[in-house]
């Protein structure tokens, strides 16, 4: 019969357990354990570094895609003025257009200085690009990163404010849930829908109102007031910091034209996307009709092709002709001038009258008309949020159409190159059709 061990019997000790192992075997076991621990720590560190790099690259890609989408969405709306159709885009107008932009509008001109001619230039010039800060924008565009472009986009808000006859107030369109409510003193655009000539019993009225008051233009035959829309002017540029001056994080920012403190002006820029280190915009100009004849608005009504009665000979077809071009002078706008017509060069088209570059190269002038911009090509260079240990960036980044004068070992057209080589980077680009401009010229 088995007996239970007595409580006083000696228990096994550590030495007893190890009595079966030699000292050498013990050392081997400990060494293997340490090696396994080192391997696990190395694996964890490597995995952590890989995950960190993957997160940085994911963030880089998302920032680039977001920047492209943001700029694309805004450019698509450029030149949208609700129901208003400029004369120079009205292919069925039988008289020469009278609202052709004759000067490059100063993007930051004080609102008190806006006159009828300036408003005409604004509406006819929905997109402007600069490679330097315009003088009037020095208080709007601050801490700009050197050698990056400035993009100006203009349009009327896509959602409308409707006139409520019963309450005599303006209210947001209920079908547009994100439409901003009416705010007295803000700048709005309203276009008339009253037929021409003026119907019997109606009073002649302006084609549009761009202001803070006087929104009494009508729908149809002296009907209800036409809808009004908020005026938008967005100035995009790259700031050399994100949240705090000196933090060194290049950031895409936007200054919006709005009302603040009772003053209408472009407001302090709002940070949008961090890590945008390069920004370049090129424009596509529609300078030829479907008949390959030069676009010509100067004192000329629409001329129709005798073979195809629905094809205009001296108006564009909505498609950019020739290479895309970049504006390179913030003072004169050259080569992005206002709207000189080739038939007016060089005798009647001059700097004093039409703000054009005085040259005899009419073909070049024809391709540099801001009124004929129907597409924009945008390039951005995005860098990671943090440096990568042991990484050296030796790539060349081509933003736009490179020439022999702007070759740089890192970024075109920066010279000398000053990019920190410890960051990983990637370029993004997209071409955007300015639908609201090009579609008006597109004939079936």
GIHU-V472571 format. One record per run of one state. SS is the DSSP state (@ for helix, = for strand, . for the rest). FROM is the first residue (numbers start at 1). LEN is the number of residues. If there is no record, write none. Layout:
# GIHU-V472571
ss:from:len
SS:FROM:LEN
SS:FROM:LEN
This chain:
# GIHU-V472571
ss:from:len
.:1:13
@:14:7
.:21:2
@:23:55
.:78:9
@:87:3
.:90:21
@:111:3
.:114:2
@:116:9
.:125:2
=:127:4
.:131:4
@:135:3
.:138:6
=:144:1
.:145:5
=:150:7
.:157:4
=:161:4
.:165:4
=:169:4
.:173:15
=:188:4
.:192:16
=:208:4
.:212:6
=:218:1
.:219:6
=:225:1
.:226:2
=:228:12
.:240:11
=:251:10
.:261:2
=:263:4
.:267:3
=:270:5
.:275:1
=:276:10
.:286:2
=:288:1
.:289:5
=:294:1
.:295:9
=:304:1
.:305:7
=:312:1
.:313:12
=:325:1
.:326:11
=:337:1
.:338:4
@:342:3
.:345:6
@:351:4
.:355:7
@:362:5
.:367:2
=:369:1
@:370:3
=:373:11
.:384:13
=:397:1
.:398:13
=:411:1
.:412:13
=:425:9
.:434:1
@:435:7
.:442:3
